[in-house]
């Protein structure tokens, strides 16, 4: 599984949330590439103007190892 987009969500102590994302034409295929992209996005948001609560990292535009898009799963209710 690989992803084309990495998003970082930063939540401040006053509950304000900002997000930063980066998409690439190829894919982030390993953990080190994802971590490097997330670190770059965080550095772009520094210095933080307020105290930070939890940070989140999300991967999207997922692809399977063979380069095909991941199929949407059906939600049966």
HUDATA-V204728 format. One record per residue. N is the residue number from 0. PHI is phi as a letter, one per 20 degrees, with the letter a starting at -180 (* if undefined). Layout:
# HUDATA-V204728
N_PHI + N_PHI
This chain:
# HUDATA-V204728
0_* + 1_b + 2_c + 3_e + 4_c + 5_d + 6_c + 7_d + 8_d + 9_d + 10_d + 11_e + 12_g + 13_e + 14_m + 15_f + 16_c + 17_c + 18_c + 19_c + 20_c + 21_b + 22_d + 23_c + 24_f + 25_e + 26_c + 27_e + 28_e + 29_b + 30_g + 31_f + 32_f + 33_f + 34_f + 35_f + 36_f + 37_f + 38_f + 39_f + 40_f + 41_f + 42_f + 43_f + 44_e + 45_e + 46_f + 47_f + 48_f + 49_b + 50_f + 51_d + 52_e + 53_g + 54_d + 55_c + 56_c + 57_c + 58_d + 59_b + 60_l + 61_f + 62_c + 63_f + 64_g + 65_e + 66_n + 67_e + 68_f + 69_f + 70_f + 71_f + 72_e + 73_e + 74_d + 75_e + 76_d
